[in-house]
Amino acid sequence: MADENFAQAVVLMIEHSQEGSMGLVINHTAPLTFRDLGRSQQLKVAAVRRDDALFQGGPVEPFRGFVLHDSVRVEERNELLPGVYLSVTSDALTPLLLDEAATLRFCLGYAGWGPGQLELELKQGSWLFTEADPRVVLQREPAQIWEQVIKSMGIDPGWLLPTGGVN
């Protein structure tokens, strides 16, 4: 896709309806870390995650945070996939940042599509679709996610056209 926000992006779809669609890019890191987030929002962050990168969840509302995680100890959570939860409140963020055992992906912003827009882009070959794999969503190596997902679909990444679609 020509839009740099979506170049080799893997998007976890959160919502899809006649009113539109919303998802989070799970493999594009932001030039910020949890340490930066802690400083700017005056939050305490566990030492083990201070240098971990935040993610660019998409170009819409880039200062809004979405946390994908595996912690059942947080009350405010919505299960998206088996063992993968979404939390969006500061009440959930504080305990997640301090929980050294939790795996999490903090996304700034989200990807959004108006009514029918995503369906059109799919027809044009701009996107490929597959079922989400919970093991991939919280994977620690974001640079490997795109290729891993493409290969899991039985597609050689070298066959993909830079503008979308398959040769």
N, C-alpha and C positions, 0 to 999 in steps of 0.2 A: 504494500500500500504506500502511496506517495507521501501521505501525511506522516511526519516523523513521530507523532504520538502513537502511531499504530504500526510502524515498521517492525516486522517480526514480533508483533505483540501476541501474547496469549491472554485472552480475556475470559475471566470467569463470569458467566452470566448470572446475575443476581435476580433480575426480574425481566419478564418478557410478557407483554400483553398487547391488546389492541391500542392502548394509549401510548405505547413506546417500550423501550428497553433500556436496561441499566446493567453495567458490568464493571468489573475491576481488572485492570491490567496487572497481572501478577509476576511479570518478568522484567519490568523496566525499573531500575533503581533510580532514586532521586539523588541529587548531590548533597543530601543531608543524612545525618545519623540520628540515632536515638539520643545521643549526647546533646545534639543541637536542639532536638525537640524538648528535652528536659530543661535546657537553659531557657529557651524562648517561652515555654509554658509553665516554668517553675514547677516541674514534675520530678519526682525521684525515679531513677532508672537503675535497675540491677546492673552491677558492674559487668556481668558477662554479656550484656547486650548493648552497652554504651556505644560501641563502634560499629554496630550493625547498621546497614543502610535502611533508609525508608524507601518506599516505592512510589512511583508516579502511577496512581490508579487510573488516571485519565485526565483529559483537559477541562472537564466540567467541574466547577467549584474546587479549584486546586488547593484551597486552604482548609477544606473539610476533610476530616480523618475517618477512615474506615479500618477496622482491625479484623483481619482474618486470623484465627487462632485455633488451638486444640484444647483449651482449658475448660473443663466442666465446672471449675470452682467459681467462675464468674456468673453472677445471676443474670445480668442483661446479656443475653446471647441468643442468636437465632441459628439453628443448625441448617447449613446449606447442603452439606454432604455428610456421610457418616464420619464423625470425628472432626469435622471442620465447621467452625462457628464464625458468625459475623457479629461484632459488637460495634456500636457507634456512639456510645455516651462516655463522658469523662468518668462517670462512676465505674465503668468497666475498664477504662484505660489505666487508671492508677494501679489496681491490683495486677493487671497483666504486665505492666512495666516492671513491677517488683518480683514477679513470679519467674524465678530462674528456670523452672522446669517447663514452662509453657513455650511452645513454638508459635511465633506470630509473625505476621506480615502487616505492617502499618502502611496503608495506602493513602496518599494525598490525592484527593479528587476522584472522579469516576468517569467512565465512558457512558455517554447517553445517546440515544437515537429516538427520533420522533416517530409517530405512527407510520408503519410501513417502511421506514427508512432501512432498517436492518434487513428485512426481507428482500428489498431491492438490491442492496449491496451483496447479499448472498447469491442472488440470481446473476449478478454481474461478475461473480467469481472473486470478489474482494476479500471474502472470508471463507475459511473452511470450518466445518463444525464437527465436533466429536463430544462424546460424553466426558464429563469432568472426572478426573482420577484424584481422589483425596490425597494420595501420596505425592502428587505433583504440586498441588496447590500451595503447600507449605514447605516445599523443597528448599533447601538452603542455597543452592547454586542457581541463581536466576538466569545466568548466561546459558545454561544448558536446557532450560525448560522448553523453549521454542522447538529446538531440534528434536528433543525427546518426544514431544507431542506429535510432531509431524511424522516421525518414524513409527510411532505407535499406531498411526493411521494407515501404515503401509505405503507411505509416500517417501520417495527419496528427495530430500530438501533441494538437491541440485536441479530437480525437474520443475521447481516452482519459478514462475515468471516474476520479475521484480514488481510488476504492476498488479499482481494478483492472478490467481488461477494456476492451472497446471499446463505444461507443454504437451 
